[in-house]
Amino acid sequence: MQKLHLVMGGRVKDPQHLEFTDLSKIDLVGVYPDYASAEEAWRSCAQRTVDDAEMRYVVVHLHRLLEPALHKPE
């Protein structure tokens, strides 16, 4: 099974949470075929914005959203 990952980021209201201030300005970095390549893209974006506490990038496990029955905890 292909395990797709999305890397995205943007300005958040509170650095302790993940509520974006403006969804129209979300930076959609890309979709990656595995976690390692997604993490590399995430790390690059996160390091570029390290001095801005209100910018946050995340890795979204798309494969878990696309086929949730395959990823249920036992």
Residue pairs with C-beta under 8 A, 6 or more apart in sequence:
1 63
1 67
1 70
2 33
2 63
3 33
3 34
3 35
3 61
3 63
4 31
4 32
4 33
4 62
4 63
4 66
5 31
5 32
5 33
5 34
5 35
5 37
5 38
5 59
5 60
5 61
5 62
5 63
6 28
6 30
6 31
6 32
6 38
6 59
6 60
6 62
7 29
7 30
7 31
7 32
7 38
7 41
7 42
7 45
7 57
7 58
7 59
7 60
8 26
8 27
8 28
8 29
8 57
8 58
8 60
9 26
9 27
9 29
9 45
9 46
9 49
9 55
9 56
9 57
9 58
10 20
10 21
10 22
10 23
10 25
10 26
10 27
10 55
10 56
11 20
11 21
11 22
11 25
11 54
11 55
11 56
12 18
12 19
12 20
12 21
12 54
12 55
12 56
13 19
13 20
13 21
15 53
15 54
15 56
18 56
18 58
20 26
21 54
27 45
27 57
29 41
29 42
29 45
29 57
30 41
31 62
32 38
32 41
35 59
35 61
38 59
39 59
42 57
42 58
42 59
45 57
46 57
49 55
49 57
63 70
63 71
64 71
